[in-house]
Amino acid sequence: MLTVFGAVAVTAMMLCYALESRSPWFTLGFAWSCLASSAYGWASGTWPFGVVELVWALVAFRKWRVLISRKAVPPGL
């Protein structure tokens, strides 16, 4: 189950990253999937991976906040 969770998290990361230019919401999705990848890293015992993914999640959340503040996005999209 842990391997499946990790594979889903990393796949979501790649998908959201590829679509990031389309909407700030893909940036948010990327941030959440980085957080999920970080959880996978910690749970699987590869703490360096967990740390790096946590940093990427923080960077992506900040980027999303900046994008949202610059662009009026209707709520719920």
Secondary structure as the mmCIF struct_conf table of DSSP 4:
data_model
#
loop_
_struct_conf.conf_type_id
_struct_conf.id
_struct_conf.beg_label_comp_id
_struct_conf.beg_label_asym_id
_struct_conf.beg_label_seq_id
_struct_conf.end_label_comp_id
_struct_conf.end_label_asym_id
_struct_conf.end_label_seq_id
HELX_RH_AL_P HELX_RH_AL_P1 LEU A 2 LEU A 19
HELX_RH_3T_P HELX_RH_3T_P1 GLU A 20 ARG A 22
HELX_RH_AL_P HELX_RH_AL_P2 PRO A 24 ALA A 43
TURN_TY1_P TURN_TY1_P1 SER A 44 GLY A 45
HELX_RH_AL_P HELX_RH_AL_P3 TRP A 47 ARG A 70
BEND BEND1 LYS A 71 LYS A 71
TURN_TY1_P TURN_TY1_P2 PRO A 75 GLY A 76
#
